[in-house]
Amino acid sequence: MLGGMLSKFTITGLTLRGHLDAFKAVDAPRTIYTKYGLGRVGPSGEFEFHETCAVDKLAMAENELCALIGPQKAFEMGVAGMKYAVSPPGVTDIVTAMQMFDAVYHLNHMEDGVPMFDPETGTMRDGIGHYRCLSTSRHRAVMEVDVPYPCDFDRGIMQAWARRFERTALVTHLEPSVCRKHGSSRCRYEVSWR
C-alpha cells in the first residue's frame, strides 16, 4: 500500500507493548518482531521493543503476524494494542472519540521524532494513512481506514478505543468485499452502540 514511503515514520516501542498482551505462550510475535528488527528478547525472556520502531517494518511484521494467527487473534491483538496508546485531552463521549480517532493514531506516530498530531495547534502531518470518521449519529459512526496495518487488527483497535467511552460499542466491517485484505486501498467500518 504505502510501501517504502513509511520508512521515515516511527512509533514508540512503549505503545507496542500491548500487542504482545494478546499472546500468552505463543512465540510467533517475538519471532516475527525480531525478524523485522523491532526489538529483542531480553534477559528475562520477555520481548523488548526498541524505543522507537519504523512504521514500514512494523506494518510488514503486523501483516505477516496477522496472516499467521488469523482474524480473531488479530482482532484481539488490536484490542490489546490500545492499552498503552496516548490520547488527546478533551475526549469524553463516543461520538467525539470516533471523530478524534485519527488524531489519536497520528499522536502515537512520529516523523523525525515529532508526534504527527499536535493537540495544542490541531496540526496533523500526512503520510501514514487515516482513520476518517465519515458520519455519526446518535448510535452509529462510519469509519474509513487506509492505514498500513491489517484490517482485523484495526477493527480491534477501534473497538477498544470506542469501548473506553461506550461499553456496548461494536465494530463491524461494512463492505467485506472492499477490504485491504483483498487488495483494496481502504476498509469501511460501522461502530455501533446502544
Secondary structure as UniProt FT lines:
FT   HELIX           3..8
FT   STRAND          9..12
FT   HELIX           13..21
FT   HELIX           28..35
FT   TURN            36..37
FT   STRAND          39..41
FT   TURN            43..44
FT   STRAND          47..49
FT   STRAND          52..54
FT   HELIX           55..69
FT   HELIX           71..81
FT   HELIX           82..84
FT   TURN            89..90
FT   HELIX           94..99
FT   HELIX           101..107
FT   STRAND          109..111
FT   TURN            112..113
FT   STRAND          114..115
FT   STRAND          117..118
FT   TURN            119..122
FT   STRAND          123..124
FT   STRAND          131..137
FT   TURN            138..139
FT   STRAND          140..145
FT   HELIX           151..163
FT   TURN            164..165
FT   TURN            167..168
FT   STRAND          170..173
FT   TURN            176..177
FT   HELIX           180..182
FT   STRAND          187..192
//
